[in-house]
Amino acid sequence: MEILFILIPLAILILAVMVAAFFWAIRSGQFEDLEGPAYKILMDDDADLEPLPKKDKSKSEKDS
């Protein structure tokens, strides 16, 4: 029963920290654009990717 005197204030303290973190996230703009990153994946340009270099076949034939 005495443990409740520790656990209840501890739970209230943890709840207060979580609420403070939630309001900080709202004020700092963490929830402003929830759909933007999902659309960025679809609109990714592949033009900036460089083609892979071709492997030398004669080198791989020598290893066999």
N, CA, C and O atoms as CSV, one atom per row, in Angstrom:
chain,resi,resn,atom,element,x,y,z
A,1,MET,N,N,0.813,-1.192,0.000
A,1,MET,CA,C,0.000,0.000,0.000
A,1,MET,C,C,0.859,1.260,0.000
A,1,MET,O,O,0.481,2.277,-0.582
A,2,GLU,N,N,2.010,1.189,0.651
A,2,GLU,CA,C,2.876,2.365,0.701
A,2,GLU,C,C,3.470,2.688,-0.672
A,2,GLU,O,O,3.850,3.829,-0.936
A,3,ILE,N,N,3.548,1.685,-1.537
A,3,ILE,CA,C,4.114,1.913,-2.860
A,3,ILE,C,C,3.248,2.865,-3.680
A,3,ILE,O,O,3.743,3.538,-4.585
A,4,LEU,N,N,1.958,2.919,-3.363
A,4,LEU,CA,C,1.073,3.838,-4.078
A,4,LEU,C,C,1.447,5.294,-3.832
A,4,LEU,O,O,1.219,6.146,-4.690
A,5,PHE,N,N,2.015,5.581,-2.677
A,5,PHE,CA,C,2.453,6.949,-2.385
A,5,PHE,C,C,3.616,7.370,-3.288
A,5,PHE,O,O,3.879,8.561,-3.456
A,6,ILE,N,N,4.301,6.395,-3.860
A,6,ILE,CA,C,5.391,6.683,-4.800
A,6,ILE,C,C,4.885,6.604,-6.245
A,6,ILE,O,O,5.218,7.456,-7.069
A,7,LEU,N,N,4.091,5.593,-6.544
A,7,LEU,CA,C,3.675,5.354,-7.923
A,7,LEU,C,C,2.703,6.404,-8.462
A,7,LEU,O,O,2.810,6.801,-9.622
A,8,ILE,N,N,1.771,6.851,-7.650
A,8,ILE,CA,C,0.796,7.839,-8.137
A,8,ILE,C,C,1.466,9.170,-8.461
A,8,ILE,O,O,1.229,9.697,-9.548
A,9,PRO,N,N,2.289,9.745,-7.584
A,9,PRO,CA,C,2.983,10.983,-7.988
A,9,PRO,C,C,3.934,10.775,-9.170
A,9,PRO,O,O,4.087,11.665,-10.007
A,10,LEU,N,N,4.568,9.614,-9.240
A,10,LEU,CA,C,5.455,9.319,-10.361
A,10,LEU,C,C,4.665,9.264,-11.671
A,10,LEU,O,O,5.121,9.781,-12.690
A,11,ALA,N,N,3.494,8.646,-11.649
A,11,ALA,CA,C,2.650,8.580,-12.842
A,11,ALA,C,C,2.181,9.973,-13.250
A,11,ALA,O,O,2.135,10.284,-14.440
A,12,ILE,N,N,1.839,10.801,-12.293
A,12,ILE,CA,C,1.418,12.171,-12.597
A,12,ILE,C,C,2.581,12.966,-13.173
A,12,ILE,O,O,2.389,13.763,-14.091
A,13,LEU,N,N,3.773,12.763,-12.651
A,13,LEU,CA,C,4.958,13.444,-13.168
A,13,LEU,C,C,5.257,13.016,-14.608
A,13,LEU,O,O,5.558,13.857,-15.456
A,14,ILE,N,N,5.176,11.732,-14.880
A,14,ILE,CA,C,5.412,11.236,-16.240
A,14,ILE,C,C,4.356,11.778,-17.196
A,14,ILE,O,O,4.676,12.146,-18.327
A,15,LEU,N,N,3.101,11.830,-16.754
A,15,LEU,CA,C,2.036,12.391,-17.578
A,15,LEU,C,C,2.299,13.865,-17.882
A,15,LEU,O,O,2.088,14.315,-19.008
A,16,ALA,N,N,2.755,14.609,-16.889
A,16,ALA,CA,C,3.048,16.032,-17.097
A,16,ALA,C,C,4.183,16.213,-18.100
A,16,ALA,O,O,4.133,17.120,-18.930
A,17,VAL,N,N,5.202,15.364,-18.034
A,17,VAL,CA,C,6.312,15.443,-18.983
A,17,VAL,C,C,5.828,15.122,-20.395
A,17,VAL,O,O,6.224,15.790,-21.350
A,18,MET,N,N,4.985,14.119,-20.534
A,18,MET,CA,C,4.455,13.757,-21.851
A,18,MET,C,C,3.585,14.873,-22.430
A,18,MET,O,O,3.674,15.170,-23.621
A,19,VAL,N,N,2.757,15.483,-21.610
A,19,VAL,CA,C,1.911,16.583,-22.084
A,19,VAL,C,C,2.776,17.766,-22.494
A,19,VAL,O,O,2.506,18.408,-23.509
A,20,ALA,N,N,3.817,18.061,-21.711
A,20,ALA,CA,C,4.725,19.159,-22.055
A,20,ALA,C,C,5.444,18.870,-23.374
A,20,ALA,O,O,5.606,19.770,-24.197
A,21,ALA,N,N,5.873,17.632,-23.579
A,21,ALA,CA,C,6.540,17.266,-24.832
A,21,ALA,C,C,5.579,17.373,-26.017
A,21,ALA,O,O,5.980,17.787,-27.105
A,22,PHE,N,N,4.329,17.007,-25.813
A,22,PHE,CA,C,3.328,17.109,-26.873
A,22,PHE,C,C,3.085,18.560,-27.264
A,22,PHE,O,O,3.038,18.882,-28.451
A,23,PHE,N,N,2.931,19.440,-26.276
A,23,PHE,CA,C,2.711,20.853,-26.585
A,23,PHE,C,C,3.951,21.496,-27.196
A,23,PHE,O,O,3.827,22.395,-28.027
A,24,TRP,N,N,5.140,21.053,-26.802
A,24,TRP,CA,C,6.364,21.555,-27.431
A,24,TRP,C,C,6.395,21.159,-28.906
A,24,TRP,O,O,6.773,21.960,-29.761
A,25,ALA,N,N,5.995,19.916,-29.201
A,25,ALA,CA,C,5.988,19.449,-30.588
A,25,ALA,C,C,4.984,20.237,-31.424
A,25,ALA,O,O,5.246,20.536,-32.589
A,26,ILE,N,N,3.851,20.570,-30.843
A,26,ILE,CA,C,2.858,21.366,-31.576
A,26,ILE,C,C,3.399,22.758,-31.853
A,26,ILE,O,O,3.268,23.257,-32.971
A,27,ARG,N,N,4.004,23.397,-30.858
A,27,ARG,CA,C,4.512,24.765,-31.020
A,27,ARG,C,C,5.694,24.838,-31.976
A,27,ARG,O,O,5.881,25.852,-32.648
A,28,SER,N,N,6.485,23.789,-32.045
A,28,SER,CA,C,7.658,23.824,-32.917
A,28,SER,C,C,7.331,23.423,-34.355
A,28,SER,O,O,8.215,23.440,-35.211
A,29,GLY,N,N,6.080,23.062,-34.631
A,29,GLY,CA,C,5.668,22.783,-36.006
A,29,GLY,C,C,5.884,21.355,-36.458
A,29,GLY,O,O,5.977,21.104,-37.660
A,30,GLN,N,N,5.966,20.429,-35.554
A,30,GLN,CA,C,6.196,19.038,-35.934
A,30,GLN,C,C,4.995,18.420,-36.654
A,30,GLN,O,O,5.155,17.468,-37.417
A,31,PHE,N,N,3.805,18.951,-36.417
A,31,PHE,CA,C,2.595,18.380,-37.002
A,31,PHE,C,C,2.016,19.263,-38.105
A,31,PHE,O,O,0.844,19.113,-38.449
A,32,GLU,N,N,2.797,20.167,-38.661
A,32,GLU,CA,C,2.288,21.094,-39.669
A,32,GLU,C,C,1.988,20.395,-40.994
A,32,GLU,O,O,0.912,20.601,-41.557
A,33,ASP,N,N,2.892,19.587,-41.501
A,33,ASP,CA,C,2.727,18.953,-42.810
A,33,ASP,C,C,2.897,17.449,-42.655
A,33,ASP,O,O,4.012,16.931,-42.715
A,34,LEU,N,N,1.791,16.760,-42.456
A,34,LEU,CA,C,1.866,15.316,-42.255
A,34,LEU,C,C,1.874,14.542,-43.572
A,34,LEU,O,O,2.379,13.420,-43.619
A,35,GLU,N,N,1.321,15.121,-44.646
A,35,GLU,CA,C,1.233,14.408,-45.914
A,35,GLU,C,C,2.395,14.711,-46.850
A,35,GLU,O,O,2.626,13.957,-47.795
A,36,GLY,N,N,3.120,15.773,-46.619
A,36,GLY,CA,C,4.203,16.180,-47.507
A,36,GLY,C,C,5.289,15.136,-47.694
A,36,GLY,O,O,5.654,14.850,-48.835
A,37,PRO,N,N,5.826,14.549,-46.621
A,37,PRO,CA,C,6.871,13.536,-46.812
A,37,PRO,C,C,6.394,12.311,-47.598
A,37,PRO,O,O,7.185,11.693,-48.310
A,38,ALA,N,N,5.122,11.957,-47.478
A,38,ALA,CA,C,4.611,10.817,-48.244
A,38,ALA,C,C,4.592,11.129,-49.736
A,38,ALA,O,O,4.885,10.256,-50.554
A,39,TYR,N,N,4.252,12.361,-50.098
A,39,TYR,CA,C,4.236,12.737,-51.510
A,39,TYR,C,C,5.641,12.960,-52.054
A,39,TYR,O,O,5.859,12.817,-53.257
A,40,LYS,N,N,6.591,13.303,-51.206
A,40,LYS,CA,C,7.972,13.489,-51.663
A,40,LYS,C,C,8.551,12.187,-52.209
A,40,LYS,O,O,9.355,12.206,-53.141
A,41,ILE,N,N,8.150,11.069,-51.637
A,41,ILE,CA,C,8.638,9.774,-52.111
A,41,ILE,C,C,8.159,9.524,-53.536
A,41,ILE,O,O,8.914,9.030,-54.372
A,42,LEU,N,N,6.902,9.867,-53.811
A,42,LEU,CA,C,6.340,9.629,-55.139
A,42,LEU,C,C,6.914,10.571,-56.182
A,42,LEU,O,O,6.998,10.205,-57.354
A,43,MET,N,N,7.307,11.769,-55.790
A,43,MET,CA,C,7.806,12.770,-56.729
A,43,MET,C,C,9.325,12.816,-56.788
A,43,MET,O,O,9.895,13.810,-57.240
A,44,ASP,N,N,9.978,11.774,-56.346
A,44,ASP,CA,C,11.433,11.733,-56.338
A,44,ASP,C,C,11.950,11.647,-57.769
A,44,ASP,O,O,11.482,10.823,-58.553
A,45,ASP,N,N,12.911,12.493,-58.107
A,45,ASP,CA,C,13.495,12.484,-59.444
A,45,ASP,C,C,14.600,11.445,-59.519
A,45,ASP,O,O,15.461,11.371,-58.642
A,46,ASP,N,N,14.566,10.641,-60.578
A,46,ASP,CA,C,15.608,9.648,-60.793
A,46,ASP,C,C,16.710,10.179,-61.694
A,46,ASP,O,O,17.680,9.466,-61.950
A,47,ALA,N,N,16.592,11.407,-62.183
A,47,ALA,CA,C,17.574,11.964,-63.110
A,47,ALA,C,C,18.929,12.192,-62.447
A,47,ALA,O,O,19.954,12.184,-63.130
A,48,ASP,N,N,18.953,12.391,-61.161
A,48,ASP,CA,C,20.215,12.668,-60.497
A,48,ASP,C,C,21.018,11.404,-60.184
A,48,ASP,O,O,22.147,11.495,-59.700
A,49,LEU,N,N,20.454,10.239,-60.451
A,49,LEU,CA,C,21.171,8.992,-60.204
A,49,LEU,C,C,22.147,8.721,-61.342
A,49,LEU,O,O,21.801,8.874,-62.513
A,50,GLU,N,N,23.342,8.326,-61.001
A,50,GLU,CA,C,24.342,7.999,-62.011
A,50,GLU,C,C,24.237,6.516,-62.353
A,50,GLU,O,O,23.964,5.703,-61.470
A,51,PRO,N,N,24.446,6.148,-63.609
A,51,PRO,CA,C,24.396,4.726,-63.961
A,51,PRO,C,C,25.566,3.977,-63.322
A,51,PRO,O,O,26.644,4.530,-63.106
A,52,LEU,N,N,25.320,2.732,-63.034
A,52,LEU,CA,C,26.366,1.908,-62.440
A,52,LEU,C,C,27.453,1.630,-63.473
A,52,LEU,O,O,27.148,1.443,-64.650
A,53,PRO,N,N,28.702,1.600,-63.056
A,53,PRO,CA,C,29.773,1.293,-64.020
A,53,PRO,C,C,29.676,-0.164,-64.460
A,53,PRO,O,O,29.330,-1.047,-63.675
A,54,LYS,N,N,29.989,-0.393,-65.731
A,54,LYS,CA,C,29.935,-1.753,-66.254
A,54,LYS,C,C,31.165,-2.516,-65.784
A,54,LYS,O,O,32.276,-1.987,-65.754
A,55,LYS,N,N,30.938,-3.768,-65.420
A,55,LYS,CA,C,32.041,-4.603,-64.952
A,55,LYS,C,C,32.799,-5.173,-66.142
A,55,LYS,O,O,32.228,-5.442,-67.199
A,56,ASP,N,N,34.079,-5.346,-65.941
A,56,ASP,CA,C,34.937,-5.903,-66.985
A,56,ASP,C,C,34.759,-7.419,-66.998
A,56,ASP,O,O,35.082,-8.094,-66.020
A,57,LYS,N,N,34.237,-7.962,-68.121
A,57,LYS,CA,C,33.975,-9.393,-68.208
A,57,LYS,C,C,35.262,-10.199,-68.272
A,57,LYS,O,O,35.312,-11.318,-67.762
A,58,SER,N,N,36.296,-9.656,-68.882
A,58,SER,CA,C,37.535,-10.417,-69.009
A,58,SER,C,C,38.162,-10.665,-67.639
A,58,SER,O,O,38.822,-11.683,-67.432
A,59,LYS,N,N,37.962,-9.756,-66.722
A,59,LYS,CA,C,38.514,-9.926,-65.379
A,59,LYS,C,C,37.795,-11.057,-64.649
A,59,LYS,O,O,38.429,-11.830,-63.930
A,60,SER,N,N,36.466,-11.164,-64.830
A,60,SER,CA,C,35.725,-12.222,-64.160
A,60,SER,C,C,36.002,-13.578,-64.806
A,60,SER,O,O,35.934,-14.604,-64.129
A,61,GLU,N,N,36.314,-13.601,-66.104
A,61,GLU,CA,C,36.621,-14.861,-66.772
A,61,GLU,C,C,37.973,-15.395,-66.322
A,61,GLU,O,O,38.178,-16.609,-66.292
A,62,LYS,N,N,38.895,-14.508,-65.973
A,62,LYS,CA,C,40.213,-14.946,-65.524
A,62,LYS,C,C,40.137,-15.617,-64.160
A,62,LYS,O,O,40.926,-16.510,-63.854
A,63,ASP,N,N,39.171,-15.177,-63.333
A,63,ASP,CA,C,39.034,-15.750,-62.000
A,63,ASP,C,C,38.487,-17.165,-62.053
A,63,ASP,O,O,38.726,-17.936,-61.124
A,64,SER,N,N,37.762,-17.539,-63.101
A,64,SER,CA,C,37.125,-18.851,-63.184
A,64,SER,C,C,38.101,-19.939,-63.491
A,64,SER,O,O,37.716,-21.103,-63.593
